[in-house]
Structures are given as C-alpha cells and as structure tokens.
Amino acid sequence: MQNHLRTAVVTGASRGFGRAIAAALVAGGTDVVGIARNGPELDAVRGELGPAFTPVAGDATGDALAEEVIRTRRPGLLVLNAGATPPMAPVQEQTWESFSRNWEVDTRHVFAWTGAALRAPLAPGSVVLSVSSGAALGGSPLSGGYASAKAAIRYLRQYGDEEARRAGLGIRFVTLLPDMTPAGGVGEAGVTGYAARTGVSREAFIEGRQPILTLERIGRAVVELAGTPDSGPEYRIGGAGLSPVG
Ligand SMILES: NC(=O)c1ccc[n+]([C@@H]2O[C@H](COP(=O)([O-])OP(=O)(O)OC[C@H]3O[C@@H](n4cnc5c(N)ncnc54)[C@H](OP(=O)(O)O)[C@@H]3O)[C@@H](O)[C@H]2O)c1
C-alpha cells in the first residue's frame, strides 16, 4: 500500500458520500478517522466498518479540531466532504443567514483543514481531496449560496496547491465536483426542490437524469484519485464516472 493511504481523515463520514468514501477506503486497507457532529451515527458506521474506522464526534469547521487530528493521527489523506443541506428556496425567499449556510460549513471547514494541512505540514506525498459540486460550474438558483460556497472550495484547492509548491511540501490538492444525486442528503434536497420547481414528480426528475451517480461510484472514485500520484487537479463525477474539468 502507498504510504499516504495508511491513514485517512474523512469529514462528514456518518452519512451519504462520506460514509461511502470511508467504506471504500477501509475496504482497500486504509484506516479512517471519520468526523461528524452526531456521535451515535458515527458509532453506527464503526459498527458496520469495524476497528479500522475511528469515530471522532465534532464540528469539522473548527481550526482546533483540524490541528489536533492532523497532529495526533498523521493522516496522509484528507477527504474534506462535510457539508450542510442548502435551504431550497429562490433568492427572494432566502435570508442572509440561510444564503450563507454553506459558506459557514462547507467552505469554512475546507479553509480550516487546508490551512492546518499546510501549517503542520502533512508528509510529502499526502493528498487533500475536497468535495465541491457540479453546481460550482453552472450555479444552483434554488440553493442560496451553495454554488458560490462550492466555487470557493475550488479556489482553496488552487491556493493550497500553490502554497504547497512554493514551500516544496509535496502535498497534492484535488477537487471533486459531483453531479446531483439523491444518494446523499444534499442531493436528495436538491432533487425534491428542483422536481417541485419544474412541476414533475421526484421519480420523473431522477429518470430524466440517468445514469445517476451512486454512492459506490463516489467511494471508488476517491480511492482511485487518492492513489493516482499524477492525477489532474479537478474532476467532475456523475453516473458515467470521472471526467477532468477544463
Ligand atoms: N448529494 C449530492 O447530490 C451532492 C452533489 C454535489 C456535491 N455534494 C457534496 O458532497 C458532500 C456530501 O453530501 P451528502 O449528500 O453525502 O450529504 P449528507 O448525506 O447530508 O451528509 C453530510 C455529512 O456532513 C456532516 N456534517 C455536516 N455539517 C458538519 C459539521 N459542521 N461538522 C462535521 N460534519 C458535518 C454530516 O454529519 P452531522 O450532521 O452529524 O455533522 C454528514 O455526515 C457535501 O459537501 C455536498 O455539498 C453532494
């Protein structure tokens, strides 16, 4: 096994994409430290995946948690996946608080862990893989600040990569931009919201977006990208698989 894949941190590991990514990494022999706020949900993942999964209940947006986990666990892979479910409403029905929710969770936690990874620093050969969204490319008019928060995550990848290069750290930064899928809680809210907006049933909306992205495919894609030293910087992922951005 490649050295950097011995121990990984996965944020948002209790449900949806994060749980599937943790399962795929554990299946490949990686020890995973899984972070989410709901302790019992994380414990259920531990029950399913066994001792290779270590639950750490906490808010992933905290700088102190990021620094402590990196210092004590020495991960070679960070999968920055945690995210809030955006409030589904058009802009005129959003409040500033609802509009900025994904900035406060998704972007803030990638900011905290990117800084901590550079300051520690992670060992040469390590990988920081952040989960953005296809919405970062085309917008998402029902999701408040979601698309812009996910676009900021793309910039954080670029900034992290630049600083790592300048300091000769040998840390690889990658961003994944998944298509909307009801397989995760965030996509489930999106599918329900956009189906209602376009006046079709949830089932018809999903049928119109086949092939739909599955949790298994997300898990496999993260393992593949983490293990490919010469990967590109950014990939979309949908039901048909990975494709480089740009
Ligand atoms: N599903 C999609 O269609 C889709 C498409 C593109 C991108 N994405 C992105 O993929 C990621 C995962 O989405 P998902 O659909 O799998 O979501 P999900 O099923 O709702 O899971 C979200 C995970 O994030 C955790 N989380 C939320 N806030 C947190 C915080 N402050 N600190 C620590 N953990 C936190 C949740 O646990 P707790 O609530 O217990 O903390 C949960 O484990 C998100 O970043 C999302 O934006 C999803």
The ligand as an SDF file (V2000), in Angstrom:
LIG
                    3D

 48 52  0  0  0  0  0  0  0  0999 V2000
  -25.6080   14.5480   -2.8160 N   0  0  0  0  0  0  0  0  0  0  0  0
  -25.3210   15.2860   -3.8720 C   0  0  0  0  0  0  0  0  0  0  0  0
  -26.0320   15.2590   -4.8780 O   0  0  0  0  0  0  0  0  0  0  0  0
  -24.0910   16.1510   -3.9070 C   0  0  0  0  0  0  0  0  0  0  0  0
  -23.7170   16.7110   -5.1320 C   0  0  0  0  0  0  0  0  0  0  0  0
  -22.5720   17.5280   -5.1670 C   0  0  0  0  0  0  0  0  0  0  0  0
  -21.8310   17.7400   -4.0250 C   0  0  0  0  0  0  0  0  0  0  0  0
  -22.2290   17.1830   -2.8500 N   0  0  0  0  0  0  0  0  0  0  0  0
  -21.4180   17.4430   -1.6670 C   0  0  0  0  0  0  0  0  0  0  0  0
  -20.9910   16.2120   -1.1160 O   0  0  0  0  0  0  0  0  0  0  0  0
  -20.8610   16.3190    0.2900 C   0  0  0  0  0  0  0  0  0  0  0  0
  -21.6660   15.2120    0.9620 C   0  0  0  0  0  0  0  0  0  0  0  0
  -23.0260   15.3560    0.5790 O   0  0  0  0  0  0  0  0  0  0  0  0
  -24.1220   14.2710    1.0130 P   0  0  0  0  0  0  0  0  0  0  0  0
  -25.2310   14.3890    0.0280 O   0  0  0  0  0  0  0  0  0  0  0  0
  -23.4690   12.9760    1.2610 O   0  0  0  0  0  0  0  0  0  0  0  0
  -24.6270   14.9320    2.4000 O   0  0  0  0  0  0  0  0  0  0  0  0
  -25.3350   14.2690    3.7000 P   0  0  0  0  0  0  0  0  0  0  0  0
  -25.8530   12.9100    3.3730 O   0  0  0  0  0  0  0  0  0  0  0  0
  -26.2840   15.2870    4.2150 O   0  0  0  0  0  0  0  0  0  0  0  0
  -24.1200   14.1180    4.7280 O   0  0  0  0  0  0  0  0  0  0  0  0
  -23.4790   15.2760    5.2050 C   0  0  0  0  0  0  0  0  0  0  0  0
  -22.3990   14.8490    6.1750 C   0  0  0  0  0  0  0  0  0  0  0  0
  -21.6990   16.0260    6.6410 O   0  0  0  0  0  0  0  0  0  0  0  0
  -21.6970   16.0490    8.0680 C   0  0  0  0  0  0  0  0  0  0  0  0
  -21.6220   17.4170    8.5440 N   0  0  0  0  0  0  0  0  0  0  0  0
  -22.4470   18.4630    8.2820 C   0  0  0  0  0  0  0  0  0  0  0  0
  -22.0440   19.5700    8.9380 N   0  0  0  0  0  0  0  0  0  0  0  0
  -20.9260   19.2100    9.6330 C   0  0  0  0  0  0  0  0  0  0  0  0
  -20.0460   19.9050   10.5130 C   0  0  0  0  0  0  0  0  0  0  0  0
  -20.2180   21.2010   10.8140 N   0  0  0  0  0  0  0  0  0  0  0  0
  -19.0090   19.2200   11.0480 N   0  0  0  0  0  0  0  0  0  0  0  0
  -18.8330   17.9050   10.7720 C   0  0  0  0  0  0  0  0  0  0  0  0
  -19.6160   17.2160    9.9530 N   0  0  0  0  0  0  0  0  0  0  0  0
  -20.6610   17.8650    9.4000 C   0  0  0  0  0  0  0  0  0  0  0  0
  -22.9910   15.3240    8.4530 C   0  0  0  0  0  0  0  0  0  0  0  0
  -22.9630   14.8290    9.7830 O   0  0  0  0  0  0  0  0  0  0  0  0
  -23.5320   15.6650   11.0510 P   0  0  0  0  0  0  0  0  0  0  0  0
  -24.7820   16.3610   10.6010 O   0  0  0  0  0  0  0  0  0  0  0  0
  -23.7450   14.6390   12.1240 O   0  0  0  0  0  0  0  0  0  0  0  0
  -22.4410   16.6270   11.4210 O   0  0  0  0  0  0  0  0  0  0  0  0
  -22.9760   14.1830    7.4400 C   0  0  0  0  0  0  0  0  0  0  0  0
  -22.0880   13.1780    7.8610 O   0  0  0  0  0  0  0  0  0  0  0  0
  -21.3270   17.7290    0.6510 C   0  0  0  0  0  0  0  0  0  0  0  0
  -20.2170   18.5900    0.7630 O   0  0  0  0  0  0  0  0  0  0  0  0
  -22.1870   18.1090   -0.5390 C   0  0  0  0  0  0  0  0  0  0  0  0
  -22.3120   19.5040   -0.7440 O   0  0  0  0  0  0  0  0  0  0  0  0
  -23.3350   16.3890   -2.7530 C   0  0  0  0  0  0  0  0  0  0  0  0
  1  2  1  0
  2  3  2  0
  2  4  1  0
  4  5  1  0
  4 48  2  0
  5  6  2  0
  6  7  1  0
  7  8  2  0
  8  9  1  0
  8 48  1  0
  9 10  1  0
  9 46  1  0
 10 11  1  0
 11 12  1  0
 11 44  1  0
 12 13  1  0
 13 14  1  0
 14 15  2  0
 14 16  1  0
 14 17  1  0
 17 18  1  0
 18 19  2  0
 18 20  1  0
 18 21  1  0
 21 22  1  0
 22 23  1  0
 23 24  1  0
 23 42  1  0
 24 25  1  0
 25 26  1  0
 25 36  1  0
 26 27  1  0
 26 35  1  0
 27 28  2  0
 28 29  1  0
 29 30  1  0
 29 35  2  0
 30 31  1  0
 30 32  2  0
 32 33  1  0
 33 34  2  0
 34 35  1  0
 36 37  1  0
 36 42  1  0
 37 38  1  0
 38 39  2  0
 38 40  1  0
 38 41  1  0
 42 43  1  0
 44 45  1  0
 44 46  1  0
 46 47  1  0
M  CHG  2   8   1  16  -1
M  END
$$$$
